[in-house]
Amino acid sequence: MKSAIAAAIAMSAVTSAAANAQGNVSPLQPCTARVVQSEELPFAPIDSWLVKVTLAITPHHGNTYYTTLHDRMPWQGPPPRRGQAFRLWCNPANPSDLRLAGRPGASSPF
């Protein structure tokens, strides 16, 4: 479970800076993400993995869509693996708007 959370933290995209600068808050809904494909890429900075991950994101009451993330993560955690699943908040209208769900002590609609 820790590895799934670490992978999710490393691979979750942050809301675009332009949307934050304009004050536009997108309607986020609970989603489940599943790793469809994951690959480790060369030329990562020291003490990190460079990974490219394709996620299948399924909103709570919606159609599945796919997005690809490319980022680095700390070497202490294993890279995401095919089939791993985790919860997050998503906006189907803006596929790059992903946020981790499930902070300790917070209530969750899941």
GUTITI-746103 format. One line per field, with one value per residue: x, y, z of N, C-alpha, C in turn; residue in one letter. Coordinates in steps of 0.1 Angstrom, whole numbers, plus 5000, padded with zeros to 4 digits. Last residue first. Layout:
// residues N
n.X (X,...)
n.Y (Y,...)
n.Z (Z,...)
ca.X (X,...)
ca.Y (Y,...)
ca.Z (Z,...)
c.X (X,...)
c.Y (Y,...)
c.Z (Z,...)
type (A,...)
***
This chain:
// residues 110
n.X (4847,4846,4863,4877,4910,4930,4953,4938,4926,4939,4958,4946,4948,4943,4945,4919,4893,4869,4873,4893,4898,4915,4921,4934,4950,4966,4987,4990,5025,5039,5060,5092,5096,5114,5139,5142,5115,5107,5097,5074,5047,5016,4988,4955,4922,4890,4858,4829,4813,4812,4839,4863,4891,4920,4948,4980,5013,5043,5077,5103,5133,5142,5170,5197,5204,5179,5179,5186,5159,5128,5106,5071,5039,5005,4983,4973,4943,4924,4892,4878,4856,4861,4862,4858,4885,4886,4905,4923,4944,4963,4953,4955,4983,4993,4972,4975,4998,4997,5013,5036,5042,5019,5018,5040,5032,5009,5021,5038,5020,5008)
n.Y (5074,5099,5104,5125,5124,5109,5112,5117,5107,5115,5136,5150,5163,5175,5166,5165,5182,5169,5152,5157,5138,5125,5090,5058,5032,5002,4984,4974,4979,5000,5028,5021,5022,5048,5059,5077,5098,5105,5125,5120,5120,5104,5101,5088,5078,5072,5057,5076,5077,5080,5083,5079,5063,5062,5046,5060,5054,5070,5071,5082,5082,5082,5095,5100,5122,5123,5099,5086,5064,5054,5028,5027,5012,5011,5013,5017,5034,5054,5066,5096,5122,5154,5189,5215,5239,5273,5299,5318,5323,5307,5281,5279,5281,5259,5230,5208,5182,5147,5120,5105,5106,5097,5072,5060,5061,5044,5020,5016,5012,4988)
n.Z (4991,5002,5033,5058,5071,5083,5057,5025,5000,4968,4947,4917,4884,4855,4830,4819,4824,4826,4847,4873,4904,4931,4937,4947,4928,4917,4895,4869,4866,4891,4898,4915,4951,4968,4967,4946,4939,4904,4876,4848,4829,4822,4802,4805,4796,4811,4816,4825,4858,4887,4895,4867,4862,4842,4836,4828,4821,4829,4831,4853,4868,4902,4920,4926,4899,4872,4845,4821,4809,4825,4831,4825,4826,4820,4837,4869,4876,4898,4905,4919,4928,4912,4910,4890,4894,4898,4888,4893,4876,4888,4884,4857,4854,4866,4869,4896,4892,4889,4905,4908,4935,4947,4936,4947,4974,4973,4965,4987,5008,5000)
ca.X (4849,4834,4864,4866,4900,4920,4950,4947,4929,4928,4957,4951,4947,4940,4958,4926,4907,4870,4873,4883,4901,4904,4925,4923,4949,4954,4985,4979,5012,5039,5047,5084,5096,5102,5136,5146,5126,5103,5107,5080,5062,5024,5002,4964,4936,4898,4872,4836,4817,4800,4830,4855,4877,4913,4934,4969,4999,5032,5066,5092,5125,5138,5156,5188,5209,5188,5173,5190,5173,5136,5117,5085,5049,5018,4982,4985,4950,4934,4902,4882,4864,4852,4869,4850,4877,4887,4895,4914,4931,4966,4954,4942,4975,4996,4980,4966,4993,4999,5001,5031,5052,5024,5007,5039,5044,5008,5011,5044,5029,5000)
ca.Y (5061,5094,5101,5117,5131,5116,5106,5122,5099,5114,5124,5152,5151,5180,5168,5153,5186,5180,5146,5165,5141,5134,5104,5068,5041,5011,4991,4969,4976,4988,5022,5028,5015,5041,5050,5063,5094,5102,5118,5127,5118,5113,5097,5100,5075,5079,5057,5068,5082,5077,5075,5087,5061,5070,5045,5057,5056,5061,5075,5073,5089,5074,5095,5096,5113,5129,5105,5100,5068,5060,5036,5024,5020,5008,5005,5018,5021,5053,5055,5087,5110,5143,5176,5206,5230,5260,5290,5316,5329,5321,5287,5278,5291,5271,5239,5217,5193,5160,5129,5107,5110,5110,5081,5061,5068,5058,5026,5018,5024,5000)
ca.Z (4986,4996,5019,5053,5063,5092,5070,5035,5012,4978,4955,4930,4893,4868,4837,4823,4823,4816,4834,4866,4890,4927,4935,4946,4939,4917,4907,4877,4860,4884,4897,4905,4938,4965,4978,4943,4947,4918,4884,4860,4828,4830,4804,4805,4798,4801,4818,4816,4845,4879,4903,4877,4861,4853,4832,4838,4815,4833,4823,4849,4857,4890,4916,4936,4909,4882,4857,4824,4813,4814,4837,4821,4833,4815,4825,4860,4875,4888,4907,4908,4932,4916,4911,4898,4886,4906,4883,4903,4873,4887,4898,4863,4848,4872,4861,4888,4900,4883,4904,4895,4926,4950,4932,4933,4970,4977,4957,4974,5008,5000)
c.X (4844,4835,4850,4867,4889,4910,4940,4943,4939,4933,4945,4949,4952,4937,4955,4939,4915,4884,4873,4883,4890,4908,4913,4929,4938,4955,4974,4978,5002,5025,5047,5070,5088,5102,5123,5143,5129,5115,5102,5091,5068,5039,5009,4978,4944,4913,4880,4851,4824,4803,4818,4844,4870,4898,4926,4956,4989,5019,5055,5082,5115,5131,5154,5174,5199,5193,5183,5182,5174,5150,5125,5095,5063,5028,4996,4983,4962,4941,4911,4891,4866,4861,4859,4856,4869,4878,4897,4903,4921,4953,4956,4942,4961,4986,4981,4975,4985,4993,5005,5018,5047,5034,5012,5029,5044,5020,5009,5034,5034,5009)
c.Y (5050,5080,5095,5115,5121,5124,5115,5115,5104,5106,5126,5139,5155,5168,5173,5154,5174,5184,5157,5160,5151,5138,5112,5082,5051,5020,5001,4976,4969,4986,5010,5021,5022,5033,5043,5054,5080,5098,5115,5119,5126,5109,5108,5094,5088,5076,5065,5069,5072,5082,5071,5079,5069,5068,5051,5056,5051,5064,5065,5079,5080,5084,5085,5097,5112,5119,5112,5107,5083,5064,5041,5034,5017,5018,5001,5008,5022,5039,5055,5076,5101,5131,5166,5192,5220,5250,5277,5306,5327,5329,5302,5284,5291,5282,5252,5227,5201,5170,5142,5115,5113,5115,5095,5072,5070,5066,5041,5024,5027,5013)
c.Z (4995,4991,5014,5038,5059,5084,5078,5049,5021,4989,4965,4938,4906,4877,4851,4831,4828,4814,4823,4851,4884,4913,4932,4944,4936,4929,4906,4891,4869,4878,4888,4904,4928,4952,4976,4955,4945,4926,4898,4866,4839,4829,4812,4808,4797,4805,4807,4819,4836,4864,4895,4883,4872,4851,4844,4831,4825,4826,4825,4840,4852,4880,4904,4932,4920,4892,4865,4835,4816,4819,4825,4828,4828,4823,4820,4849,4865,4888,4895,4913,4920,4920,4916,4899,4895,4898,4891,4899,4883,4884,4897,4877,4854,4866,4867,4881,4890,4892,4898,4894,4912,4939,4935,4929,4955,4972,4960,4964,4994,5000)
type (F,P,S,S,A,G,P,R,G,A,L,R,L,D,S,P,N,A,P,N,C,W,L,R,F,A,Q,G,R,R,P,P,P,G,Q,W,P,M,R,D,H,L,T,T,Y,Y,T,N,G,H,H,P,T,I,A,L,T,V,K,V,L,W,S,D,I,P,A,F,P,L,E,E,S,Q,V,V,R,A,T,C,P,Q,L,P,S,V,N,G,Q,A,N,A,A,A,S,T,V,A,S,M,A,I,A,A,A,I,A,S,K,M)
***
